[in-house]
Amino acid sequence: MLVTAEVIYLDYAATSPVDPRVREQMNRWLDNRDGFGNPSSAHSVGTRAADAVERAAAEVAELVNAKPSEIVWTSGATESDNLAVIGAAQFRRIRGQHIVTVATEHKAVLESCAFLETRGFEVTLLQPDESGLVSSGKIAAALRPDTVLVSVMHANNEIGVVQDIGAIGKLCRQHDVLFHVDAAQSAGKLPIDIRAQQIDLLSLNAHKACGPQGIGVLVLDTDRIRRVEPRMFGGGQQRGLRPGTLPVHQIVGMGATMKLLTDGMDAEVRQLTALRDHLWAGIRDLPGVVMNGHPDHRLCSILNVSVDGVEGESLRFALSDLAVASGSACNSLNGEPSYVLRSLGRTDRQAEASIRFSVGRFSTEAEADQAVRSFVAAVEFLQSLSPVRIAG
Ligand SMILES: *Cc1c(COP(=O)(O)O)cnc(C)c1O
């Protein structure tokens, strides 16, 4: 619940309501109770702000077993992905100009790779299997002597499939190739340990985890890579990697968000898994409903289904009491059905008629029940209109 709306919000993978505990921490900076300074200032007002930033960095670092000094603040996971992929590749370009990534990555990674192609890099775009998984063997086969970077997301934002980050990290380390992971969806839902999983660059944000929009981090394993080529230029803040006055209220908010994840992960994962499974149990027996993604290797918060025998647009219209995402063309900026579902071998029609339910901290069983009722009614009604008979 928490959100006051006539619709049931099941789109936490798009963004999530800010936890009141996080908001309180942010408000303390916004109304100057805790301070208001520029962390770069040498006087005591600035020092106080710098201390708050340092505490927040420690909170983020703890979630992923990094050091506070390895946190680079950004405006969100998009910027972190850009800085990681472009910055690391450019920084290492004397060693080689080949990058390996996956067709189902977030556009922030894919478009960064496309940009690098215009600058002389070659990009190998791997296709996942029909469940969305990419094996480390497939990645191994794509590595070349001139490969400098592998970028594979932890959990996919559309279908929730979880990649074997540890195995890929090990492989990259053996070949001395840098490894970037976009963990915007998995923070607080799956264990992340940059040292154990051998992740060199990690992207996170706050707003997918009940924190504020507009803040994220790039985590750098500084034992492996001390610098990346910056994408912004200015007053030298953050070792020049990402200059600009630090937004202390945002940073404090992200620290508080990550702290809640660290402290509450086990209970939250249990709660979200139960809700997700409750949704699936309620709709799985409908004729023509198929789950997209891997049945086991998937995030506790995301359920993505396609429905045969109904039209995507009608389905979305019939579900207007639910705030859910769909793989339809009009849900995307480029006007095409989900490229993620297309990569799994789904047809345009199946991608169009797909719905992503994503639950979060404030979702309730009553909301899941209502969503099931709406979905079942919509699908049964639309299939009853359809001349095509659906196999069960
Ligand atoms: C939401 C998301 C992003 C973009 O994050 P912003 O903070 O909104 O820029 C990147 N990658 C993944 C996997 C995401 O889910």
The ligand as an ORCA input file, in Angstrom:
! r2SCAN-3c Opt
* xyz 0 1
  C      16.189      1.204    -13.560
  C      17.406      0.552    -14.109
  C      18.466      1.302    -14.634
  C      18.411      2.811    -14.727
  O      18.494      3.362    -13.453
  P      18.208      4.911    -13.186
  O      18.650      5.100    -11.783
  O      16.738      5.069    -13.358
  O      19.001      5.692    -14.156
  C      19.577      0.638    -15.085
  N      19.649     -0.700    -15.030
  C      18.661     -1.458    -14.543
  C      18.810     -2.936    -14.490
  C      17.503     -0.863    -14.064
  O      16.504     -1.621    -13.619
*
